[in-house]
């Protein structure tokens, strides 16, 4: 899931371009490997929609608008998540110490196995991101990198999927 990578928020995020590129890489790989994706948008009337280049990187993703900081407290999001029928979740997005954190903690409390792509998350203030990551780690959220995820999704070299994603990994 991609949390709140929106037009009016993204420019304020520290290292925003690098975070966006990492998210796009994960989305392209997810599309090639048929991993379902969902975007959340925090108050899109005020923060705007998901950034178009990020959204275009997903082949088949739904978008859920929210007013709560935790997506897990929105009925529409939880219905979408239940429809996917997955208990493992990979989360990335903005802001690490607010919406990403609260969503991850709530989903873990509901019994989901939650992974956070740390290099695909950002906050306006780098210290806030680091403290958000520390808190999630302390609460049992598994911190990973996009590259770790890609290789775990691929499982082995020498396959068509591996060859198609190799350029992205390099």
N, C-alpha and C positions, 0 to 999 in steps of 0.2 A: 504494500500500500504506500501511496505517496501522499504525504500530509502537507497541504497548504502551500504549495509552490506557486504563489499568486503574483499577479502583475504589480501590485502596489507594495507587496511585502518583500519580494525577492531582491530588489535593488538595495535594500537596507541591510541585507545579510552579509556578514563577513565572508569573504572568499566565495561569493555567490556564484560566479561563473564556474569555478571548479566543482562546487556542489551540484550545480545544474548538469554539467557534463557527466558526472558520475551517475546521477539519477537517469539521464537519458541512456547511458550505457546499460544500466540494469533493465530499463524498460525495453530496449531493443532485444536484449537477450531473452527476457521473459516472453516477448512476442514470438521469437523463433522457437522457444522451447515449450510453448503453450502453457505458460504460467499465468494464471489470471491476475489482473491488476485492478485496483480501484484508487481513484483520486478523491481526496477531500478538499473542500474549499471552505475556509472560515469566513463567514459573513461576506460573500462575494459582492454584494452591493457596495460595500466599503473598500474591500481589498482587491476587488477585481477577480477575473477568472484565473484558472491555471494558466501559466505561461504557455503560449502556443507551441514553441519549439519542444517543450517538455511533453505536452499533451500529444503532439504528433509522433513522438517516439514510441508511444504505446499503440499497438495494433488494435486492441479490443479492450478498452478500459471504461468503466462507468465512473461517473462523477456524483459525489454526494455532498450537498451543501450542509453546513452545520453552523450552529450558534454556540454550542458547548465547546470548550477547549478540547475535551476528550471525545473523539469520534465514537467511542464505545458507548457514549451516553445518548447517541442519536439513533432512534428507531430505524430510520431508513438505512443507515450504515450497517447496523447489526443484521437487518434483513438481507442486505446484499452479501454480507460476510457469511451468513448461514447458507445462502444459495450456492456459494462457492464450494462449500463442504470441505474445507481445509482446516486443520487444527494448528498448522505451522504458519506463522506470519512473518514476513520480512517487512520492516517499516523503515521509511526514510522520509526526509522532508524538512519543514521549517515550522516553527522554531523548536529547536532541540529541547530546550528547558521548559516549554509551555505545552503546546499541543502534541508534539511528538511524545514527550515524557508522560503526560497524563493519559494519552491513548495507550501507550505501551503498558503502563502500570495497570490500567483498568482491564485490558485484554488478558494480561497475565493472571489477574485476580479471577477472571472468568474461565481460567483453565487452558487458555491458548499457550502454545509454545512460541514465544516472541523473540525474534532476532532483530537487531538494529544495525543497519548499514551505517556505521559511524562516519565514514567518509562521504556519505550521501545525505548528511544532515548539516544544518547550519542554524546559527542564531545571530542576531545583530551584534552581540558582544561575545567575543571568543571565550571569555571567562564563564559566561552563562552556559555556553555549549559544553564546556569541560565539566562544569558542576552537574549539568543535566546528564551527561554520560556517566559520571561517577555515581550519581544516584541510581540510575537505571542498573548499572552493574551491581551495586549493593542490593538492589531489589530482585536480582536474578534474571534480568534481561540479558540475553546473550549478545555481546557486541562482536560484530564481524566487519569485514571490508567488502566492497563490491567484488574485488578479485576473488576473495575467498568464496563468495556466493557463486560466482560464475563457474569456478572449478567444481564446486560441490554439485551444482545443477548439471554440469556436463558429465561428471563421474569418471570419464575415461577419454584418452586421446585416440586419434585415428578414426573417429566417427565423422559423419557428415556434419552433425551439429558442431563438433569441435572445430572442423575446418571452417565452417561458416562464421564462427565466433572468434577465431584466432586473431584476425586483424583487430578486432575490438579489444582483445586482451592485451595485445602488443601495444 
